[in-house]
């Protein structure tokens, strides 16, 4: 599934993108959905969706697994409740084994746990079994964190899994259709290099920003 309404790029900000995405999701036939946003940027997109669907906003924390020397180069990702998911093609190309990344995975597990505690405290993850689950992010570039998130959600036995993003690489969107029951995306523009290029305002969010948005969405 993809959005059928025409949108103009760039989006003003994540909130505007979320408002447009919410209108599509409102017509998606979701029954008592669970809304899971990927921090940090996905939480800002999901705020208007939570309001439109009248459902609480929750987070699903993910972390990128970076290259040992070039941390910005993603070789995989991990989501809470799931196992590490690696880009096997990239590992073969760089001649790196999963075992080589074990220290990085452990470090990212610790940071993931810290963020879960920061964002959710002692509150448990909502029950997902048998329910419609909507996973929201602010865009799809390589799709590594989204893939890890979707696989973690699948482990909980949801009835239906929907990935919802305002913008994404067409190649990545196509690849992730095997991971979700539906992928809802407003635009897959040509010349896609980074998510931020499709927003006029794409500031880095802090933990405090995420907590504020979560309070507003509950």
C-alpha atoms as a printed R data frame, in Angstrom:
    type eleno elety resid chain resno      x       y      z
1   ATOM     1    CA   UNK     A     1  0.000   0.000  0.000
2   ATOM     2    CA   UNK     A     2  1.273   3.463 -0.772
3   ATOM     3    CA   UNK     A     3 -0.230   6.900 -0.421
4   ATOM     4    CA   UNK     A     4 -2.319   8.055 -3.348
5   ATOM     5    CA   UNK     A     5 -2.525  11.746 -2.503
6   ATOM     6    CA   UNK     A     6 -0.177  14.212 -4.143
7   ATOM     7    CA   UNK     A     7  2.295  15.827 -1.768
8   ATOM     8    CA   UNK     A     8  4.710  18.689 -2.323
9   ATOM     9    CA   UNK     A     9  8.292  18.274 -1.220
10  ATOM    10    CA   UNK     A    10 10.089  19.301  0.844
11  ATOM    11    CA   UNK     A    11  7.892  18.966  3.939
12  ATOM    12    CA   UNK     A    12  7.957  21.977  6.234
13  ATOM    13    CA   UNK     A    13  8.889  19.771  9.194
14  ATOM    14    CA   UNK     A    14  8.165  16.393 10.751
15  ATOM    15    CA   UNK     A    15  4.881  17.582 12.233
16  ATOM    16    CA   UNK     A    16  3.505  18.579  8.837
17  ATOM    17    CA   UNK     A    17  4.650  15.266  7.361
18  ATOM    18    CA   UNK     A    18  2.929  13.407 10.188
19  ATOM    19    CA   UNK     A    19 -0.297  15.323  9.658
20  ATOM    20    CA   UNK     A    20 -0.376  14.307  5.993
21  ATOM    21    CA   UNK     A    21  0.499  10.712  6.848
22  ATOM    22    CA   UNK     A    22 -2.251  10.627  9.471
23  ATOM    23    CA   UNK     A    23 -4.915  11.286  6.845
24  ATOM    24    CA   UNK     A    24 -3.806   8.228  4.894
25  ATOM    25    CA   UNK     A    25 -3.674   6.029  7.970
26  ATOM    26    CA   UNK     A    26 -7.121   7.177  9.087
27  ATOM    27    CA   UNK     A    27 -8.511   5.452  5.969
28  ATOM    28    CA   UNK     A    28 -6.408   2.291  6.358
29  ATOM    29    CA   UNK     A    29 -9.000   0.305  8.283
30  ATOM    30    CA   UNK     A    30 -6.900  -0.021 11.431
31  ATOM    31    CA   UNK     A    31 -8.641  -1.656 14.389
32  ATOM    32    CA   UNK     A    32 -7.505  -0.523 17.857
33  ATOM    33    CA   UNK     A    33 -3.967   0.099 16.567
34  ATOM    34    CA   UNK     A    34 -0.753   0.227 18.549
35  ATOM    35    CA   UNK     A    35  1.352   3.182 17.399
36  ATOM    36    CA   UNK     A    36  5.115   2.659 17.763
37  ATOM    37    CA   UNK     A    37  7.468   5.484 16.789
38  ATOM    38    CA   UNK     A    38 11.192   5.043 16.192
39  ATOM    39    CA   UNK     A    39 13.077   7.639 18.263
40  ATOM    40    CA   UNK     A    40 14.040  10.174 17.870
41  ATOM    41    CA   UNK     A    41 12.690  11.634 14.605
42  ATOM    42    CA   UNK     A    42  9.824   9.193 14.221
43  ATOM    43    CA   UNK     A    43  8.260  10.427 17.452
44  ATOM    44    CA   UNK     A    44  7.739  13.904 15.995
45  ATOM    45    CA   UNK     A    45  6.067  12.402 12.909
46  ATOM    46    CA   UNK     A    46  3.876  10.117 15.007
47  ATOM    47    CA   UNK     A    47  2.457  12.877 17.224
48  ATOM    48    CA   UNK     A    48 -0.192  14.054 14.728
49  ATOM    49    CA   UNK     A    49 -0.948  10.427 13.847
50  ATOM    50    CA   UNK     A    50 -1.692   9.581 17.487
51  ATOM    51    CA   UNK     A    51 -4.030  12.561 17.677
52  ATOM    52    CA   UNK     A    52 -5.821  11.686 14.424
53  ATOM    53    CA   UNK     A    53 -6.207   7.995 15.265
54  ATOM    54    CA   UNK     A    54 -6.980   8.757 18.919
55  ATOM    55    CA   UNK     A    55 -4.495   6.173 20.098
56  ATOM    56    CA   UNK     A    56 -1.618   6.502 22.590
57  ATOM    57    CA   UNK     A    57  1.876   7.112 21.258
58  ATOM    58    CA   UNK     A    58  4.620   4.703 22.287
59  ATOM    59    CA   UNK     A    59  8.230   4.207 21.227
60  ATOM    60    CA   UNK     A    60 10.102   1.248 19.810
61  ATOM    61    CA   UNK     A    61 13.768   1.946 20.447
62  ATOM    62    CA   UNK     A    62 16.302   1.019 17.775
63  ATOM    63    CA   UNK     A    63 20.033   1.528 17.375
64  ATOM    64    CA   UNK     A    64 22.238   1.468 14.310
65  ATOM    65    CA   UNK     A    65 25.219  -0.895 14.287
66  ATOM    66    CA   UNK     A    66 28.010   1.079 12.664
67  ATOM    67    CA   UNK     A    67 31.307   0.207 11.031
68  ATOM    68    CA   UNK     A    68 34.161  -0.144 13.555
69  ATOM    69    CA   UNK     A    69 36.165   2.615 11.874
70  ATOM    70    CA   UNK     A    70 33.375   4.605 10.199
71  ATOM    71    CA   UNK     A    71 30.510   4.601 12.737
72  ATOM    72    CA   UNK     A    72 28.255   6.591 10.415
73  ATOM    73    CA   UNK     A    73 28.269   3.665  7.958
74  ATOM    74    CA   UNK     A    74 25.434   1.405  9.062
75  ATOM    75    CA   UNK     A    75 26.101  -2.317  8.853
76  ATOM    76    CA   UNK     A    76 23.013  -3.362 10.743
77  ATOM    77    CA   UNK     A    77 20.628  -2.413 13.521
78  ATOM    78    CA   UNK     A    78 18.980  -3.722 16.637
79  ATOM    79    CA   UNK     A    79 15.545  -3.041 18.122
80  ATOM    80    CA   UNK     A    80 14.296  -3.704 21.625
81  ATOM    81    CA   UNK     A    81 12.849  -7.180 21.836
82  ATOM    82    CA   UNK     A    82 14.736  -8.331 18.736
83  ATOM    83    CA   UNK     A    83 18.055  -9.693 17.582
84  ATOM    84    CA   UNK     A    84 20.679  -7.757 15.605
85  ATOM    85    CA   UNK     A    85 19.844  -7.537 11.900
86  ATOM    86    CA   UNK     A    86 22.872  -7.179  9.639
87  ATOM    87    CA   UNK     A    87 23.264  -5.988  6.061
88  ATOM    88    CA   UNK     A    88 24.791  -9.220  4.790
89  ATOM    89    CA   UNK     A    89 25.630  -7.813  1.368
90  ATOM    90    CA   UNK     A    90 27.568  -4.953  2.973
91  ATOM    91    CA   UNK     A    91 29.374  -7.325  5.333
92  ATOM    92    CA   UNK     A    92 30.504  -9.483  2.403
93  ATOM    93    CA   UNK     A    93 31.625  -6.466  0.432
94  ATOM    94    CA   UNK     A    94 33.691  -5.144  3.336
95  ATOM    95    CA   UNK     A    95 34.871  -8.616  4.389
96  ATOM    96    CA   UNK     A    96 33.585  -8.146  7.925
97  ATOM    97    CA   UNK     A    97 32.127 -10.959 10.036
98  ATOM    98    CA   UNK     A    98 29.270 -10.515 12.486
99  ATOM    99    CA   UNK     A    99 31.679 -11.562 15.238
100 ATOM   100    CA   UNK     A   100 33.854  -8.558 14.395
101 ATOM   101    CA   UNK     A   101 30.930  -6.330 15.347
102 ATOM   102    CA   UNK     A   102 30.217  -7.977 18.703
103 ATOM   103    CA   UNK     A   103 31.740  -5.127 20.791
104 ATOM   104    CA   UNK     A   104 29.709  -2.568 18.849
105 ATOM   105    CA   UNK     A   105 26.524  -4.599 19.237
106 ATOM   106    CA   UNK     A   106 27.098  -4.805 22.992
107 ATOM   107    CA   UNK     A   107 27.689  -1.059 23.216
108 ATOM   108    CA   UNK     A   108 24.525  -0.346 21.248
109 ATOM   109    CA   UNK     A   109 22.559  -2.758 23.450
110 ATOM   110    CA   UNK     A   110 23.598  -0.704 26.468
111 ATOM   111    CA   UNK     A   111 22.572   2.550 24.792
112 ATOM   112    CA   UNK     A   112 19.299   0.966 23.672
113 ATOM   113    CA   UNK     A   113 18.571  -0.100 27.258
114 ATOM   114    CA   UNK     A   114 19.380   3.406 28.505
115 ATOM   115    CA   UNK     A   115 16.960   4.961 26.052
116 ATOM   116    CA   UNK     A   116 14.213   2.476 26.879
117 ATOM   117    CA   UNK     A   117 14.564   3.414 30.542
118 ATOM   118    CA   UNK     A   118 14.660   7.118 29.696
119 ATOM   119    CA   UNK     A   119 11.614   7.064 27.426
120 ATOM   120    CA   UNK     A   120  9.440   4.426 29.104
121 ATOM   121    CA   UNK     A   121 10.745   4.025 32.643
122 ATOM   122    CA   UNK     A   122  9.131   1.008 34.283
123 ATOM   123    CA   UNK     A   123  6.148   1.060 31.955
124 ATOM   124    CA   UNK     A   124  6.008  -2.111 29.828
125 ATOM   125    CA   UNK     A   125  5.733  -2.205 26.060
126 ATOM   126    CA   UNK     A   126  2.057  -2.402 25.020
127 ATOM   127    CA   UNK     A   127  0.757  -5.874 24.178
128 ATOM   128    CA   UNK     A   128  1.097  -6.429 20.429
129 ATOM   129    CA   UNK     A   129 -0.237  -9.964 19.989
130 ATOM   130    CA   UNK     A   130 -3.266 -10.088 17.703
131 ATOM   131    CA   UNK     A   131 -3.336  -6.310 17.178
132 ATOM   132    CA   UNK     A   132 -2.696  -3.910 14.309
133 ATOM   133    CA   UNK     A   133  0.722  -2.316 14.838
134 ATOM   134    CA   UNK     A   134  1.842   0.844 13.040
135 ATOM   135    CA   UNK     A   135  5.601   1.510 13.050
136 ATOM   136    CA   UNK     A   136  6.444   5.145 12.245
137 ATOM   137    CA   UNK     A   137  9.715   6.805 11.253
138 ATOM   138    CA   UNK     A   138 10.582  10.124  9.612
139 ATOM   139    CA   UNK     A   139 11.954   8.491  6.453
140 ATOM   140    CA   UNK     A   140 13.688   5.512  4.895
141 ATOM   141    CA   UNK     A   141 17.215   5.739  3.547
142 ATOM   142    CA   UNK     A   142 18.893   2.331  3.874
143 ATOM   143    CA   UNK     A   143 16.049   0.986  6.015
144 ATOM   144    CA   UNK     A   144 18.288  -0.836  8.481
145 ATOM   145    CA   UNK     A   145 16.622   0.363 11.670
146 ATOM   146    CA   UNK     A   146 13.136  -0.053 10.201
147 ATOM   147    CA   UNK     A   147 13.920  -3.647  9.237
148 ATOM   148    CA   UNK     A   148 15.149  -4.445 12.745
149 ATOM   149    CA   UNK     A   149 12.045  -2.806 14.224
150 ATOM   150    CA   UNK     A   150  9.639  -4.717 11.991
151 ATOM   151    CA   UNK     A   151 11.278  -8.047 12.781
152 ATOM   152    CA   UNK     A   152 11.140  -7.318 16.507
153 ATOM   153    CA   UNK     A   153  7.435  -6.491 16.214
154 ATOM   154    CA   UNK     A   154  6.762  -9.714 14.287
155 ATOM   155    CA   UNK     A   155  8.103 -11.751 17.192
156 ATOM   156    CA   UNK     A   156  5.185 -10.555 19.321
157 ATOM   157    CA   UNK     A   157  2.532 -12.027 17.016
158 ATOM   158    CA   UNK     A   158  0.621  -8.956 15.789
159 ATOM   159    CA   UNK     A   159 -2.375  -9.365 13.519
160 ATOM   160    CA   UNK     A   160 -1.118  -6.780 11.025
161 ATOM   161    CA   UNK     A   161  2.079  -4.748 10.733
162 ATOM   162    CA   UNK     A   162  2.094  -1.411  8.924
163 ATOM   163    CA   UNK     A   163  5.231   0.642  8.288
164 ATOM   164    CA   UNK     A   164  4.378   4.319  7.833
165 ATOM   165    CA   UNK     A   165  6.873   6.960  6.679
166 ATOM   166    CA   UNK     A   166  6.493  10.316  4.932
167 ATOM   167    CA   UNK     A   167  9.331   9.767  2.454
168 ATOM   168    CA   UNK     A   168 11.730   7.056  1.405
169 ATOM   169    CA   UNK     A   169 14.096   5.660 -1.156
170 ATOM   170    CA   UNK     A   170 12.074   3.703 -3.684
171 ATOM   171    CA   UNK     A   171 14.576   0.827 -3.525
172 ATOM   172    CA   UNK     A   172 14.324   0.634  0.257
173 ATOM   173    CA   UNK     A   173 10.536   0.888  0.258
174 ATOM   174    CA   UNK     A   174 10.355  -2.013 -2.186
175 ATOM   175    CA   UNK     A   175 12.745  -4.106 -0.095
176 ATOM   176    CA   UNK     A   176 10.780  -3.538  3.104
177 ATOM   177    CA   UNK     A   177  7.491  -4.683  1.605
178 ATOM   178    CA   UNK     A   178  8.633  -8.211  2.495
179 ATOM   179    CA   UNK     A   179  8.936  -7.212  6.158
180 ATOM   180    CA   UNK     A   180  5.558  -5.498  6.681
181 ATOM   181    CA   UNK     A   181  2.018  -6.343  5.666
182 ATOM   182    CA   UNK     A   182  1.718  -2.809  4.302
183 ATOM   183    CA   UNK     A   183  4.115   0.063  3.677
184 ATOM   184    CA   UNK     A   184  2.465   3.479  3.663
185 ATOM   185    CA   UNK     A   185  4.707   6.172  2.184
186 ATOM   186    CA   UNK     A   186  3.740   9.618  0.942
187 ATOM   187    CA   UNK     A   187  6.567  10.008 -1.570
188 ATOM   188    CA   UNK     A   188  9.500   8.097 -3.072
189 ATOM   189    CA   UNK     A   189 11.296  10.926 -4.890
190 ATOM   190    CA   UNK     A   190 14.151  10.325 -7.341
191 ATOM   191    CA   UNK     A   191 17.623  11.425 -6.310
192 ATOM   192    CA   UNK     A   192 17.154  10.215 -2.742
193 ATOM   193    CA   UNK     A   193 20.365  10.577 -0.722
194 ATOM   194    CA   UNK     A   194 19.274  11.341  2.835
195 ATOM   195    CA   UNK     A   195 16.015  11.746  4.732
196 ATOM   196    CA   UNK     A   196 16.828  15.287  5.813
197 ATOM   197    CA   UNK     A   197 16.982  16.626  2.255
198 ATOM   198    CA   UNK     A   198 13.194  16.318  2.017
199 ATOM   199    CA   UNK     A   199 12.454  18.574  5.017
200 ATOM   200    CA   UNK     A   200 12.893  22.331  5.309
201 ATOM   201    CA   UNK     A   201 13.411  21.937  9.060
202 ATOM   202    CA   UNK     A   202 15.096  18.741 10.160
203 ATOM   203    CA   UNK     A   203 16.664  19.563 13.488
204 ATOM   204    CA   UNK     A   204 18.247  16.901 15.675
205 ATOM   205    CA   UNK     A   205 15.931  15.980 18.523
206 ATOM   206    CA   UNK     A   206 17.031  15.369 22.116
207 ATOM   207    CA   UNK     A   207 15.796  12.941 24.747
208 ATOM   208    CA   UNK     A   208 13.937  15.881 26.302
209 ATOM   209    CA   UNK     A   209 12.159  16.510 22.987
210 ATOM   210    CA   UNK     A   210 11.112  12.857 22.804
211 ATOM   211    CA   UNK     A   211  9.767  12.887 26.361
212 ATOM   212    CA   UNK     A   212  7.798  16.058 25.679
213 ATOM   213    CA   UNK     A   213  6.269  14.581 22.530
214 ATOM   214    CA   UNK     A   214  5.401  11.338 24.323
215 ATOM   215    CA   UNK     A   215  3.618  13.258 27.071
216 ATOM   216    CA   UNK     A   216  1.605  15.100 24.434
217 ATOM   217    CA   UNK     A   217  0.735  11.848 22.673
218 ATOM   218    CA   UNK     A   218 -0.651  10.036 25.708
